[in-house]
Amino acid sequence: MSRDRRGNVLARGVVIPSTAGWVAGELECMTVRETLSWITGALQAAGIEAAEAEAGWMLWRLSGLSPVQSRLRGDRPVSAEDHRRLEGWVERRRRREPLQHILGTAPFLAWELEVSRDVLVPRPETEVLALKAQEWLRERSGGTPGRPVSALDIGTGSGCLAIALASVTGVSVKAVDISEAALRTARANAARLGFSGIDCLRWDLREASPSTFRDLDLIVSNPPYIPSGEIAGLDPEVRDHDPRSALDGGPDGLEFYRILARCGRHWLRASGVLMAEFGDGQGPDLVALFAGEGWCKISTGKDLSGRDRILIVHPPAAGVI
């Protein structure tokens, strides 16, 4: 299941009849089709909206059968050992532990990333930010032969954005985060996927000054943006399992954007750009905030659900022709 940081479901399964009443002893002689139906019913009974999709992902991880293959081979038996493992996964998911934590990984663009309670689970809207950044980097790296293009990922978490940036030829990437545990995850993901050149550093954005960085071409960030008072009302998958430091954006959710607006323009080359993800309804306030700090060419981009989600701003010198 995919959810945004507020817990909104971004993918929905098709409801099928619940078979959550089956008992453990009956599971050991079930087929793939019956197992999918059992998992779906159990998750639906727990109020999980993307139950069918999650059932397919569980079985895919366990058996190697994709959702399409599971339907084509629905009469194939599922072993007792696999059912016992599935029972454990289903029980954890019924307690609203994120499926990505149960499976230990989350998809992001072309990669499968290790995740845990130490990092924010990558969301589909962050893939949109990654794709926009990659597109800009490809254009920039092609126009500056011989000079590495420098990019900074602030609040890297799992390393998803840093890996996306580093996948573009000729790009040098620094990834920073306040959490050393998150950085360990980012380093592990980068190394496992062949991006060991990413420079992962522990750093707190709240300690930023105009001189912290110099001559960057691109800054990307998926900072904490949930207002502090709204965190208690988030879905349990988010509230109880994502790191609070990756959620809490201060009283109005804009604490970290104020720092980026004040300092980030000093870190970029005149031709550079800053791209950042933001929460529902925050776009107008962010446009005003960055305009007030002298940024120019300010625009927003939409996520896959059509909501404004990505802020794109250029430093003041970029407006001088």
C-alpha angles and dihedrals in degrees: 000000000000122000133172119238092274090055098255112155111245098183127037130200124219111257114245129177114292119243095175089128093076113112127227095256091058093054096071094074098042128123126230090261093051092045092053089050092049094050092046093051093047092051093045089053088056091053097254107151100199091051099138094047091049091049089055092049092050092051091044091055093046102042106018090240113135117221090261092048090048089059094045091049097036094137093059111115121242115222123244090241092055091047092053089053091047091051089058092049093047093050091051091048092049086059085057098251106155114261089229090060091048093051093037096229142070129201119243119176106305096345140079109221129199112241137181141159087290094071140043110258106247112253130208092246089061088057087061090055090048093051093049090049092048091051092051092046093051090054092046098044090050090054098049106051114184096022121087113234109234123219133180126203111199115202095012098179107170090008093247097138094040090053091049090052094045090053089072111089116249097019123129112205134200117188121195134186137164091229120077089196090056090049090054088056092046092050092048092050093047094049095045091051095046100257098116092142093076110113107224115194135176109238138147115224089211088069092057124130131179090261098050093100136015139198099007119164097199137018119191126181140172095191128180106281109164113111108246094240093056098055095085089059097053123111112277092245088064103029097046102033112030114079110265089222088064093051110036112089096171129259095324099021093247102095096111095042090058089058092047091049093049100043109018096076089063092054097056132078113244088258094048133108140210121215122186138170119235140183133261113296096004096106100092093047091049093048089052092044095053093041088054089055092053100259116147142200088042117182141152132224130209130240126228091279093054096254122135103257113146126066116205117188137164128211119259095261089060089071093058112096 
